[in-house]
C-alpha cells in the first residue's frame, strides 16, 4: 500500500494502482469522460488530469 494525499486527507491505496480508479474506489468525486477500464488511459479530454508531487 502507498499513501496518497488528496485535499489534505491521506488515503492508503494499492501500489501501482491506477490513480483514477483508486480515487473512484474511495468514493471521491473526480470528473472523467474519456476513460474506460477496457480502453485504458486515452487522456484526450483532460478532465481527470491531476498534479503529482513526489517530494513527500
Secondary structure by P-SEA (a helix, b strand, c coil): cbbbbcccbbbbccccccaaaaaaaaccccccccccccccccccccccbbbbbccc
